[in-house]
Amino acid sequence: MAGADMAATDLAAPAVLAWHVNVTYQVYGTRKRGNATGQGDMLRLRRLTQRDRQIGQVHYVKAVRDISFAARQGEAIGIIGPNGSGKSTLLRALAGLLPPTSGRVWTKGQASLLGVNAVLLNQLSGERNVLIGGQALGLSVAEIRERYEEITALADIGEAIDRPMSTYSSGQGARLRFAISTAARPDILMIDEALATGDADFRKRSLAKLHEILAEASTVFLVSHSNETILEMCDRVLWIDHGYLVMDGPADEVVREYAKGGTAPPPINGVSRSEG
């Protein structure tokens, strides 16, 4: 009985604490075009020239505004909101890849943002990239070889695993990246639109894999534009709009309110949108 009580206590322990998290970008020499939250915006910021900086025009883009919440072990939490709302920026801040401008993020255990794109090499075969990507996730060579069949079965790209990734279709590449990423078992898994690509069979296998990860008492954050995927995977949802956390609650309730469209309710952290 004591063991069962201990397990229940561990399951309910906080895994992630976000405390008044703000993320603000400085944009030099360009016009303000809304929240810089997606990969395209990040590339645009990185490509600023020296001449842009010499112009001296500085714009401050508030991508995440005063967000606070606690996530517990074993929770699957969806993050929804319109394009440019700050979802991906928040996810990167929670994963430790983007330091908050102000506020704090605490995590219990290892946090990993699903995706190994940065380390995979197109000129190498899928098999070689499985080894490279697995090691980038912290797995030993022995662990990767032990899970190799599992990875290739999930990716389901057949004999293409022996060909260079440069010969893959976009769908084949996406499936292999997803399969490699889920080979590790981080304490906190962050997923940004990972299930947006692939056919119905792949989506089914992907969801089954994520359920398997959740069964091991990990905590999962999922950013998605698919309400169906959010409802199937998540029991709790954070609704982000204009960088604010406007609703936090059971998945069905939040998705139902979000699906109504129109104006979002006031932010739950008590900060008026007119401020800042």
Secondary structure, 3 states (H helix, E strand, C coil): CHHHHHHHHHHHCEEEEEEEEEEEEEEECCCCCCCCCCHHHHHHHHCCCHHHHHHCCEEEEEEEEEEEEEEECCCEEEEECCCCCCHHHHHHHHCCCCCCCEEEEEECCCEEECCCCCCCCCCCEHHHHHHHHHHHCCCCHHHHHHHHHHHHHHHCCHHHHHCEHHHCCHHHHHHHHHHHHCCCCCCEEEEECCCCCCCHHHHHHHHHHHHHHHHCCCEEEEECCCHHHHHHHCCEEEEEECCEEEEEEEHHHHHHHHHCCCCCCCCCCCCCCCCC
